[in-house]
Amino acid sequence: MTYEEVVNRLTNTDFFSASAGLYRMRSMLRHFDNPQDAVPCVHVAGTNGKGSVCAMIDSVMRRAGYRTGLFTSPFLYDIRERIRIDGELISEEDMARIGTIVFEYVDRLYTPVNQFELLTVIAFLYFREQNCDIAVLETGLGGTLDPTNTVSAPICSVITNIGLDHCAVLGDTVAKIASAKAGIIKQGRDVCVYPVSADAENVIVQAALRASAPIHFADRDELKELPPVAGYEHFSYRGQELFLALRGKHQQYNAATAWEALAVINQNGFYVSDSDIADGMRTVEWPGRLELLCKTPVVFYDGGHNPQCVQAIADWFGSERFADRRITVFAGMVNNKDYRTMLKTLSSFADTLCFYRFEHNRAIPEEETEKLCEEFGMTRIADLSEACDAYFTKAGRKDVLLITGSLYLAAEAKQAVEYAISKRRERKNEQ
């Protein structure tokens, strides 16, 4: 199969579908001689922040000289973003070659295999083939029945912040969702945990006790704010000064969680120095999270797609650094999220709030969009590129634009800002 054929097969397969638990996944992996257990791994679950924590651990381990595999979801621009070696996307050639092997096997099965299962198998095979020293694995949904939960003995499990999302699948309370996430805890293996709510903490502690798993909580009291430095979150954790390339106070808590995981990794056959941690945090990249798309005017994009994410954004924009700034928000959301709560939070700090209904099969219905614009006093955006261009023509030195509400907006937001930059350049050349 060609690369295009493999990607076409993947994108035309349901991402998640009715599952036979992990039986089907384990059966596939046995056929390929259990690649999931060939490479030591860190396994990360959570509602928010798990991708950022994975990126931080991966960045630090690469700084320490280790060959890393990184498996994350979703992707923003290219499906190959899900599978990386040493920060580099899996090549089109390797994706085609390994994808062909996997499809040749699954086409003989009597039961359909979903897209996430296929991608997980491809990642496990690739990491084994490439002789990774360590792999960092992000769950797709939940934990207990997630295809990545076929790893038998991770170096440690990591659980990030827990909130209400995917409630139809994982449960309608924080405790139920925490129980699903805690399903990645393995017998006798360390677990590192973000400073979660009391309800979530109780569930996770009980799961760790049942598994005799040593538990390490990121400690809020050990995290100290330091004087701001442009372009970085500046703080110390357990006495170590850190400059973090990812923006937002919530990313400091994510960094503390990653720090705890790195301490466990350091006790399990790896050597990671303080300078490795400092360098890895300072250079970590994770697009789509308060990502700076333009400096003049200042434009950020964030894929925050649930109330917890949006509250973290609001906390950042509510900080002293934006006290004298005029904030404009272009928001776009899908129908199966708590978009009213998200819009209410955005309206709490935005001077101007506009809504963009992007094309997607889960888009908010047209009639509901009209009601929302009236309810929240929002201007309707018909074309995101033209809206960005119009914003650029009038934005002042202290104006800030935020595009947010969904990861599905990532590619379009980037293209819209690039369009506005090119139009501004054309206008300057005509003068």
N, C-alpha and C positions, 0 to 999 in steps of 0.2 A: 504494500500500500504506500502511496505517496503521503507526504506530510499533509497536504490539503485533504486527502481522503480520510486520514486519521482524525484530523480536527473536525471535519464534517460529520463523521460518525459520532464523535464525542458531543458536539454541540447539538446534535439532533437526538440525543439520548437524555431522558429525564435526569435532572441533577440528583434529586432524591426521589425515591419511589418506594412503594410497598416493599418491605424487606423481611427476609426470613431471619431476623436477628443477625448474628454474626456467623451463622453456619455457612452461608454461601461464600462469604468473604474468606473464612478460614479454609474452606475447601479449595478455593482458587489459589490461595497462598501455598497450601500443601503441594499443589500441582507444580508450583515453581520453587519447591524446596525451601519454603518459609523465609523469603528474603527480609521480612519485617524484623527478624531477630538476628540478622547478620551484622547490623551496625548498631553500636550503642546509641541510645536516643534520649531526648527530653520530650515529654508529651504534654501539650498545653491545651487546656479547655477554658471556657469562660464565656460570658455574654459579650463583654466589651474589653478591648485591650489585648486580646490574645495574639493578634497579628503583630502588634507593636512589641510585645514581650518576646515573641519568637525572633523578630528582627534584631532586637538588642542582644539576645543570647548568641545568635548567629554572628553578629558583627564582632562581639568580644572574642568568640572562639576563633574567628578568622584572624584577628589581631594577635592572638596567642599562637598562631602558626598551625592550626589544625585545619584539615580538609573537611568542610561542612556540607551537609545536605540540608535543604530547607524546603518544607512542604507547607503551603499556606493556601488560604482561600478567603474571599474570591479574588479574581484578577480584575484589574482596571482597564488594561489596554490589550493585553496579549495573553492567551490561555497558558502560554509557557511560563508566565510569572509564578504559577503555582509550584513549579519544580525547579530548584536552583542548586548549583554546586558552586561553592565559594563565591556566592553572590551573582553568578552568571546564570541566565536562563538556560534550561535544557535546549540543546540545538535542535533545529528542525529535523536534521538527519537522525539524531538519536530518538526524538519523539516519534518519527515515522517508523524507525526500525523496531523499537520496543513496543510501540502501539500495535504494529502488525502482529508481533508475537502474541500479545495479549488477546487481540481480536480473533486470531486463528483458534485460540483455545475457547473463548467464551461463545463463539459461534456454534460450538458443539454442545453447549449446555441446553438444558430443557427449560431453564428459568432465565428471565431477563436480568441483566446486570445494569445498575444505574451508573450515571456519569461519574459520581464521586468515588464509587468503588473502583471503576476503571482507572481513574487518575491516581488513586491511592496505590493500586497494584503497580502501575507504571513507575511511580515515584520509588517504591520499595525496590523494584528491580534495578532502577537506575542508580540508586545510592549504593546498593551492593556491588554492582558492576564497576562503579567508579571508586571503590575502596575508600569511602568516606570514613573519617575518624569518628565523627559524631553526626547525628541527624536531629533536627529540630522539627517536630511534627505538630501542626495545628489541627484540632478537630474541626469537622465541618458543621455538625449540628449535635448539640448535647454532648454526650461522652460515653455513656454506658453501651449504646448500640452503634456508635460511630465506627465506620470501617477502620479508622486508625487505631481503634482500641484492641486490635489484634496483636499489638506488641505485648510480649509477655513480661518483660522485666526492664522497664525504662530506668535510666540513671535516677531520674526523679520525675514526678508528675507536677504540673503547675496549674493552679486554678486562679484565673484572673477575676475581675469584678463580675458580680452576678446581678442581673436585672431581669425585668419582665420583657422577654422577646421570644418569638416562636412559641407562644403560649399554647397554641392549638396542638402542638406536637409534644412539648416538654412539660406542660402543666401551667396552671394559672396562678401559682404563688411562687414567691422567691424560694421557699423551702423545697418545693417540688422541682424547680429548675436546678437548684443547687444539688439535689439528689442525683439528677441526670448527669451533671458535670462531674460530681464526685465519683461517678462510675469508672473514671480512669485511674483511680487510686489502686495500686497493686500491693499484694501481700509483702510486707516488710520493706517496701521501697519508699524513700522520702517523698514528701509532698510539700510544695511551697505555695503559699496562698496570699493573694492580694488582701488588704484590709477590708473585708466584706462586711455586710450588715450582720447583726446578731442572729437573725433567722438563718441566714446562709452559713454563718460560722458554726452554729450548733450542728447543722446537718453534716458539714464537712468534717468536723472534729469526730463525730460519731462514726462516720465512715472510715476515718483514719484509724480510730481505736479498734474497730472490727478487723481491720487489715494489719494491725500492729505496724502501722506506717508512721515513722517519725514525721512530725508536722512542724513547719517553719512559717510563721506569719510575718509578712512585711510589717515593720513597726513604725507607725505614724510618728511616735515620739522620737525616733532616731533620724527622722527626715527634717533637716533644717534649711530654711530658705536663706540664700546668700544674695548679695547685691546683684541686680540684674546685669546681664551681659548680652549685647545685641546678637540675636540669632540663636541664642541658647537658653534653655532652662538651667539656672545656676543654683545648686543646692549641695548639701552634704548628706550622706547616708552612712550611718555607723562610723562616723568620723572621716569618711573619705569624700573629698571634694570632687564634684562631678559637673561637667558641662554637657548637657544633653541636647542633641540636635533636633529632637522632636518637641513640638511646642505644646504647652498646656500643663497645668498643675497635675492633672490626671496622669500625664506621662511621667511625672516624678514618682508617683505611686507605682506605675508600671515598672519603672527603672528599679525601684526598691524590691519589687517582686522578682525581677530578673536577677538582681544582685544576690538574693537568697538562693536562687537556683544555681547560680554560678559558684556560690560557696559550697553547695552540695557536690556539684561537678568536680570541684577542686579536691574533694575527698574521695573521688572514685577513679583514680588513675590518670587524671589530667592535671596540668599545671597552668593556672591562670593567675597572672600577677596583678597587682593594683594598677599598674600602668596599662596593662591590657584592658582592664575594665574601663579605665578612664578614656583610653583612646577609642575603644569600641563604642562607648556611649557618645563621645564627641563626634564621631563620623557616621553613626547609624543613619540609614536612609529607609524611609517607609512612606511612599507616596500616598496621597489621599487623606492624610491626617493633618489638618491645619497646614496644608502645603501652600507655600508661597508661589503663586503663579506669575506674579508681576510685582516689581518694586515701585514703579511709577506709572499710574497710581498703584497703591498697595491692593493686591487682590489675593485672597486666600480661597482655597477649596478644602472642604472637609466632607467626607462620606458619611458622617454621623447620621444614622437612620433609625434611631429609637430615642425615647425621652432621656435616657441616661446619657447617651452620647451628646445630645443637644444641650443638656444641662452643663456638661463639661465644657462645651464650647462657650456657653453663656458665662460661666465662671471666668474663663480666660479673657473674654472681651469685657467683662466687668471689672478687670484689674486696673490698677493705676496707670498702666502703660497706654490705655485707650481712653483715659479720662477726658482728653480734649479732642477726641476724634469723632467724626461723623460717620456712623456705620450704616451702610446699605446692605441688605440681605436679599439675594435671589434664592428662593427655596423651591425645591421640587421633591415630591415624595410619592411613594406607592400606596396602594389602597389597603394593604394588610398590615400597616403600621399605625401606631397611635399618633396620627398626624396632627390632631387638634392640640394635644398636649405639647407636641414639638413646636407648632406655630405659636402657641401661647408663650413658650419660653423664648423663642426667637424675637417675638414682639416686645419682650421685656427689656431688650437692650438695643434693638435696631431702631435707628431714626427713620429709616424707610424700609418697608418690607414688601417685596414683590413675589409673585408666585408664577412658576413655570411648570406647565403640564407637559412633561416629555412623553414621547411615544414609547409605550411598553405595554405588554399584555396585562400587567398589574397596575396600570396607571389609575389614578383616582378618576372616577367617571366625570364626564363633562359637566353634568348638572350639579354634582357635588362641588366641583371646582368653583363654579360661579357662586355658590352659597358661601364657600370658604372665603373668597375674595371680599364678598360683602360683609361677612361676619368679622373679619380681621382687618378690614380697611386696606386690602392689598391691591396693588396694581397688577393686572394680568400681563405676563410676558408672552408674546406670540412666537418670537424668534430669539433664542438666547444669544446668538452671535451679534445680531443687530442691537439687542439690549446692552451688551457689553460695549459695543462701539459707541452707542449713545452716552453711556456712563463715562467712558474715557474722555469724551469731548467736553464734559462739564465738571469732572472731578477736580477738586482742589488739593492742595498739599496735605491737608489733614483728613482727607476722605479715605475710607477703607471699604472695600467691597468683599463680602463673603458669599460664596456660592456653596450651598449645602443641602442636605436632606436625604441623599441617597448615594450609594456607591455607583448606581447606574448612571449617575450624572458625570462621572469622572472624565470619560473621554470627551463628552460634549462640552464640558466646562473648559477643558484644556484647549480644545479647538476654538471655542468662542473667544477666549482671551487672546489666542494667537491671531485670530481674525482681527480683533480690535487693535492689536499692536501693529499688524500689517497695514490696516486702514489709516492709522495715525501716521505711520511712516510715509504712506502715499500722500497724505495731506501736506506733510512737511516738505516733501520733494516738489510739490506743486507751487509752493510759496516762493 
